[in-house]
């Protein structure tokens, strides 16, 4: 969120002072600043999305693993899994 606030602040500053920026030839410097801030924001969003996806994957995998392990433990060595034993 901090990157987004910084990006909005720089963008609004550019829009307010566009004549001065063009007059002095500072377009490149401001473009570099805005693109750097946007890059940081995209990196943060990508990391957040990756962590969210990993948490969903671990939740789904853990329920599958617990169910599978419970089935194996109830069957035990030499026993067959039947409908009566699973209740």
Backbone as a ProteinNet text record, in pm:
[ID]
protein_1_A
[PRIMARY]
XXXXXXXXXXXXXXXXXXXXXXXXXXXXXXXXXXXXXXXXXXXXXXXXXXXXXXXXXXXXXXXXXXXXXXXXXXXXXXXXXXXXXXX
[TERTIARY]
82.6	0	87.7	202.4	292.8	342.7	372.1	416.8	307.2	182.9	71.4	53.8	66.2	55.3	166.9	289.5	401.5	380.2	330.5	305.1	199.7	93.4	-12.4	42.4	124.8	182.3	270.6	357.1	446.1	366.4	267.2	185.8	107.9	49.2	-24.8	69.8	191.5	290.4	327.5	342.3	373.6	260.1	137.8	23.9	8.3	36.1	25.3	132.4	251	365.9	414	323.4	364	433.5	391.3	456.6	601.4	621.3	756.6	846.9	793.7	871.8	911.8	819.7	850	945.9	927.9	1012.3	1158.4	1180.8	1317.3	1371.1	1289	1335.2	1355.4	1269.5	1282.5	1195.3	1144	1053	1118.5	1243.6	1314.1	1332.3	1367.1	1388.1	1258.1	1149.7	1021.5	968.6	991.9	951.1	1025	1153.8	1232.9	1181.2	1145.8	1090.9	959.7	868.6	736.5	749.9	833.5	849.8	916.3	1007.1	1069.1	968.5	883.1	780	678.9	640	546.2	608.5	738	806.1	804.3	826.2	820.1	679.7	580.3	441.3	406.4	447.9	420.4	491.8	613.2	687.9	615.9	566.4	492.2	363.6	291.7	167.9	195	302.2	336.8	371.6	449.5	486	362.4	272.9	149.9	63.9	50.6	-25.9	36	169.1	238.2	217.8	230.1	210.4	65.9	-30	-169.5	-194.1	-137	-153	-90.3	26.8	92.4	11.7	-50.1	-131	-254.2	-317.7	-431.1	-389	-274.6	-224.3	-193.1	-130.2	-97.2	-223.7	-326.4	-451.5	-516.8	-523.2	-583.8	-501.8	-370.3	-284.5	-291.3	-299.7	-302.5	-429.8	-544.5	-666.8	-659.3	-601.8	-585.9	-490.2	-379.4	-281.2	-336.1	-410.1	-467.4	-569	-652.6	-751.6	-684	-580.9	-508.7	-439	-376	-305.3	-402.6	-517.3	-617.4	-667.4	-687	-731.5	-627.3	-502.6	-394.4	-381.3	-391.8	-377.3	-493.2	-613.9	-728.1	-720.7	-666.7	-656.2	-550.6	-439.7	-333.3	-269.9	-162.7	-96.6	-180.1	-205.1	-277.7	-429	-481.7	-627.6	-668.3	-790.9	-843.1	-936.3	-938.9	-1028.1	-1167.9	-1260.7	-1399.6	-1489.6	-1613	-1709.8	-1737.7	-1738.6	-1768	-1656	-1531.8	-1420.1	-1403.6	-1453.1	-1434	-1533.7	-1634.9	-1735.5	-1687.9
-118.4	0	125.6	115.7	229.8	267.1	163.7	191.9	259.8	215.8	275.4	422.3	452.1	590.9	676.5	623.2	695.9	718.9	616.9	627.1	733.3	736.1	835.5	975.2	989.6	1119.5	1171.2	1085.9	1127.7	1158.2	1075.7	1098.2	1228.9	1256.2	1381.9	1501.3	1486.7	1593.2	1620.6	1515.4	1531	1601.3	1562.2	1624.3	1771.9	1804.6	1944.3	2032.1	1976.2	2055.5	2015	1973.5	1922	2028.4	2152.3	2256.7	2279.6	2281.9	2302.3	2185.1	2065.4	1945.4	1946.6	1978.6	1984.1	2098.9	2213	2328.5	2300.1	2232.7	2202.9	2071	1994.6	1868.7	1758	1751.2	1651	1528.9	1510.2	1397.8	1262.8	1249.7	1122.9	1089.3	1189.6	1167	1127	1195.6	1162.2	1028.1	999.1	869.6	756.5	777.1	675.9	656.2	765.4	754.7	678.2	713.7	649.8	501.4	469.1	328.1	247.4	309.7	241.1	211.1	308	287.7	183.9	188.3	88	-51.2	-60.9	-189.6	-247.5	-161.5	-206.6	-254	-180.5	-217.6	-351.2	-370.3	-497.1	-614.1	-590	-695.1	-733.4	-634.2	-660.4	-736.8	-696.1	-765.6	-908.6	-929	-1063.1	-1152.6	-1100.6	-1177.6	-1211.3	-1115.2	-1138.3	-1245.8	-1239	-1340.4	-1478	-1484.2	-1612.8	-1673	-1591.9	-1642.7	-1687.8	-1614.6	-1653.7	-1786.7	-1803.5	-1928.9	-2045.7	-2022.6	-2128.6	-2166.1	-2068.2	-2100.4	-2181.8	-2147.7	-2226.9	-2368.5	-2379.7	-2511.3	-2595.5	-2536.4	-2613.2	-2656.2	-2572.1	-2609.2	-2727.4	-2721.2	-2830.6	-2958.4	-2946.4	-3064.4	-3126.6	-3044.7	-3099.1	-3179.6	-3133.5	-3211.6	-3344.2	-3343.2	-3468	-3562.5	-3510.9	-3595.9	-3653	-3573.3	-3622.5	-3732.1	-3713.7	-3814.6	-3943.2	-3930.3	-4048.1	-4120.1	-4045.7	-4106.8	-4175.4	-4116.6	-4177.8	-4308.8	-4312.6	-4435.9	-4544.8	-4508.6	-4607.3	-4657.6	-4570.5	-4610.4	-4698.2	-4670.8	-4753.4	-4892	-4900	-5030.4	-5114.2	-5052.9	-5123.3	-5228.2	-5287.2	-5391.2	-5519.4	-5569.6	-5695.2	-5680.4	-5562.7	-5542.8	-5481.1	-5507.2	-5443.8	-5329.6	-5227.8	-5115.6	-5152.1	-5152	-5180.9	-5068.7	-5074.6	-4969.3	-4969.8	-5086.7	-5094.5	-5035	-5051.5	-5001.3	-4851.8	-4791.4	-4648.8	-4563.2	-4622.8	-4545.4	-4506.9
0	0	0	65.1	70.8	-68.3	-152.1	-288.1	-368.6	-347.4	-420.6	-381.3	-252.7	-207.4	-267.1	-269.9	-326.7	-475.2	-544.1	-687.1	-716.6	-638.5	-656.4	-628.3	-526.4	-493	-606	-659.7	-768.5	-894.6	-926.1	-1044.7	-1034.5	-918.9	-903.5	-909.4	-858.2	-867	-1012.3	-1090.6	-1232.7	-1305.3	-1276.2	-1343.9	-1305.7	-1179.8	-1135.7	-1198.8	-1214.8	-1260	-1399	-1484.4	-1615.8	-1701.1	-1694.5	-1774.8	-1729.9	-1600.2	-1547.7	-1583.9	-1573	-1604.5	-1750.9	-1839.1	-1982.1	-2014.9	-1950.4	-1976.4	-1941.1	-1829.2	-1784.6	-1840.2	-1908.8	-1967.8	-1866.5	-1765.5	-1659.9	-1683.5	-1803.9	-1829	-1798.2	-1840.4	-1818.8	-1671.7	-1593.7	-1450	-1381.4	-1415.6	-1353.4	-1403.6	-1531.4	-1584.5	-1513.3	-1490.3	-1419.2	-1277.1	-1209.6	-1073.6	-1070.6	-1162.7	-1165.2	-1198.9	-1297.3	-1333.8	-1222.4	-1148.7	-1034.8	-925.2	-896.5	-793.1	-838.6	-967.1	-1018.8	-1015	-1042.5	-1035.3	-895.2	-795.7	-656.6	-620.6	-667.1	-638.4	-703.7	-828	-896.2	-829.6	-783.2	-712.1	-582.9	-510.7	-387.4	-415.9	-520.7	-556.5	-601.4	-676.9	-723.4	-604.4	-510.9	-391.3	-308.6	-294	-218.4	-284.9	-416.8	-489.6	-478.8	-484.7	-472.4	-334.1	-230.2	-94.1	-71.7	-128.3	-116.1	-187	-305.7	-379.5	-304.2	-246.7	-169.6	-45.8	18.3	136.2	96.4	-16.3	-63.7	-100.1	-167	-205.8	-82.5	18	137.7	212.2	213.8	278.6	207.3	74.3	-2.1	10.8	4.3	13.6	153.4	256.8	392.5	417.2	368	387.3	313.3	192.4	117.4	189.3	238.8	306.8	437.5	512.6	637.4	609.1	508.5	473.2	427.2	345.7	297.5	411.5	498.9	612.1	706.8	728.7	814.8	755.5	625.4	560.1	572.1	555	564.4	707.3	805.6	945.5	991	943.7	983	922.2	801.3	736.7	806.5	842.1	910.9	822.7	870.5	791.8	789.9	673.7	659	660.4	680.4	680.7	548.8	511.4	391.8	434.3	351.7	379.2	330.5	419.7	383.4	428.7	387.5	422.2	572.6	636.1	778.7	862.4	819.3	898.6	888.2	784.5	763.8	841	902.9	977	1112.3
[MASK]
+++++++++++++++++++++++++++++++++++++++++++++++++++++++++++++++++++++++++++++++++++++++

